[in-house]
Amino acid sequence: MCGICGYLSIDGSKDVAGVMSKMNTLIAHRGPDDEGYVLFSNDSVQKAGGADTPANVWEKPAPSQPKLRISEISNNPHLGLGHRRLSILDVSPLGHCPMVNDDESLWVSFNGEVYNYIELRQELLALGFKFYSETDTEVVLKAYQAWGKECVHKFNGMWAFVIYDVNKKELFGSRDRFGVKPFYYYKDATQLLFASEQKALLNSGAIPRKINAKAVYDYLAFTHIEYQPKGFLEGIIELLPGHNFTLNTSNLDFNISKYYDLSINDQYEAVSPAKSDEYIAEIKDLLEDAVRLRMRSDVPIGACLSGGIDSSAIVCIMKDQLANGGNVNTFTAGAEDKEIDETHWAQQVIDATSSKSNTVTPTSSELLKDLEELTYCQDVPLFSTSTYAQFRLMKKVKEQGVKVVLDGQGGDELFAGYAHHSIVSSLDHIKKGKLGSFTKEMNAMDLPGSNIFFFLKQYAKMYGLKHLGNNALQYANKTFFEDFKYINSSLSDRFAKESFEGYLANIPSTLNGFMKYEFYNTTLKGFLKCEDRCSMWHSVEARTPFADDHILIEKVFGIAGNYKIQNGVKKYLMREALKDTLPKSIYNRHDKMGYVTANNKWIEDIKGDVKDYFTEDLNEYFNRDLLMKEYDAFFSPPNTPENHRQFKYMAFAVWKKVFEL
């Protein structure tokens, strides 16, 4: 797990080495163990290190060993690749990056983990390839040498990498299937920059610093964050999950291609008990294998544990697979409010597995103290205060000397764990005329309040509103959500029509279709973004078997949706697969929390202290003057655990100040 960056300038006017050094420093938290560069000019290749390149890397002969300091680079290079290393596999100097192949024709800067690297290494050895390290990075490099761009189909894991082919003068870049690892770039007529985090591009000194107003409107109106390739910063683009790019370094010819699309089973099937049992057995094996692969590490490893079924499953499987009866090092975020505190659930898993417990209990005063650091860490405005619970948890992981944690992110989107999944599942019954099955499911559902009222409300929200038409949809939202009145009218005039036409427009109405929508580029990608930034800010690698094991994911999405919620029980297949693995209390648990915080109470607690962030220049995006008149009332939201609509105004004001935009 690392940080990567690169810079190509074709007009010779830029200080490539200087920009590279600055970008690599800005993502140093992603890889504090090593710092590396390779820079190319027309007639030379220069391997460089920096202030954080350890002594043993300078001393150990290796193909990618640096020869110069980045400050000593000469010959005005036109292309540079940079790397910050968090040493996880083969922590020796042989893992120094950017890494090169035997004849120095291919160079790679790689972020992520390819968990099946041992198996791929054996396959490559059989083809005659030789290895000088025990890293997965070298496996990625040799896999590209063997199979070209098709190599990504062989990888099981998470990644964002760029390979430079010296002979072809071509950059090849790739991002993993589901967007666990980040990749951002900026391109204009004379240059291309890329990095793991937007702050490295924004503060590189090589690009304009400007806010993308359309992204701000989507955030204020719908709380959308990075649902589109163009994010909050003008000109900075996200390479989408499951996509590759190639770039000719001579003329900046740039092409993006989609290499992966998840196939799903959209058919309605009558549930067969025999087939259900078969699926359950297969899923049990695949879950165990996914966790086993993600326990490969040469450094200490632990697990995030909320006490929910996803994280509990991971801890229980890890315990079963640890050699010599070892114990899992677990990390749990608690809450002062006992109604949302999950530590008693986590404790039941800890007791059942004899795990080691580490707990943090963040407070609103701590959030206020860390708010600017948290915002800078995330690169974009925050979604809710729940991000802070994850931030503090990863800080605790680092303090305990653990470098790798497994986490249950993606389990709900994969196995149907949210309340609204029950609504979509019910629609599958209705569309097939199975009113008896619909009624049975409605009666069995464990939903908030009246099941049928919740069904009608959620159906209207998810599917009914989009039939109102653009103007009526805008009116309905503005009437129901009071915060709409604060959005700058000129911002609405520019973007409301386009944004509302896209809002809810393409949401599928089958369970597997809907879950794929959440799995790609919307809900889950946002959670994965928070996970990556919170963990990597503290130099911790987070591994998510539910979100990146494509073999498991493809199997589950290949099962008809009506197998996934049975008799009102969400995550039915997963529960049954782990029935003998989980503690009984967790197996029978049906509520859903996650990284929950007392969001509304915290908003009220800190509102007086964050008032100074609301400067007059915010009027460009929302009616700051009106908001200040109604400030105390607006930031006293109803007493429910979460209310993102108020918090986003705070979050945006802090973000704009932190990044000096």
PyMOL commands that set and color helices and strands:
alter all, ss='L'
color gray80, all
select helices_A, chain A and resi 16-26+28-30+55-59+70-72+93-95+117-126+136-154+198-202+213-222+273-293+309-321+323-325+343-353+364-378+386-399+411-415+419-431+435-444+451-468+470-480+482-486+489-502+511-519+523-537+545-548+550-557+561-563+572-577+584-587+599-606+611-613+616-620+624-629+631-634+644-658
alter helices_A, ss='H'
color red, helices_A
select strands_A, chain A and resi 2-9+34-41+44-49+68-69+79-85+99-100+106-114+157-165+170-175+184-187+191-195+236-238+243-248+254-258+301-304+329-333+356-360+404-406+541-543
alter strands_A, ss='S'
color yellow, strands_A
deselect
rebuild
show_as cartoon
